[in-house]
Amino acid sequence: MKRAATGSLMGLALGDALGFPTEFNDVPSILTKCGPWREMELPRPAIVTDDTQMTLALC
């Protein structure tokens, strides 16, 4: 049970950090900014937002 919860929280934090650069953008804007998603560079640094911070605080 503990491993599943840890894995879920890790996935949430990674998804939040990787999605941050395109958050609140529509698909055409993302394509203009980043190109096709399969060719997108990983963000550096990957920024963890307040969404992850609040989820971890709640857990």
N, C-alpha and C positions, 0 to 999 in steps of 0.2 A: 504494500500500500504506500509506504513512504517513498519508494523508488518511482512509482507512478506519479505521485504528487510533485516530486522534485523534477521529473522529466517534463511534466506539464508546465511548470513555472519556468523552466529553462527555455522551452519552446516559445512561451509567451514573450519572454524577455528578448530572445533572438528575433522573433517576428516583429516586435515593436521597434527594435533598433534598426533592422534592415528596411522596414517600411517607412521609417521617419522621413527620408528625403522626398517621398512622393505623397505623404499624408495630405489629405484635403485637396488633391489635384484630381481632375477628371482624366480619363484615358487619353484623349487627344493631347492634353497638356503634358502628360507623362511621356508619351511617345515623342513629342517635340523636344522635350528636355533631355530624355535619356536614350531614345532610340528603342529598338525592339528589346523586350524584357530579357530575352536569352543572351543579349550582348551587354547588359547593364553591368557596370563595375560595382563591386561591393563598396558601400560607403566606408570612408576612413576619416575620422574615427566613426564607429557605429555608436550612435547616441541613444542611450536609454532615456525614455521620456517619463513624464509624471504618471503616465498610465501604468507603466511597470512599477514604479515606486509605490503607487497607491495599492496596486494588487498585492505586492509583497508585504506591505504594511497590514493589509486586511488579513492575509494568511497568518 
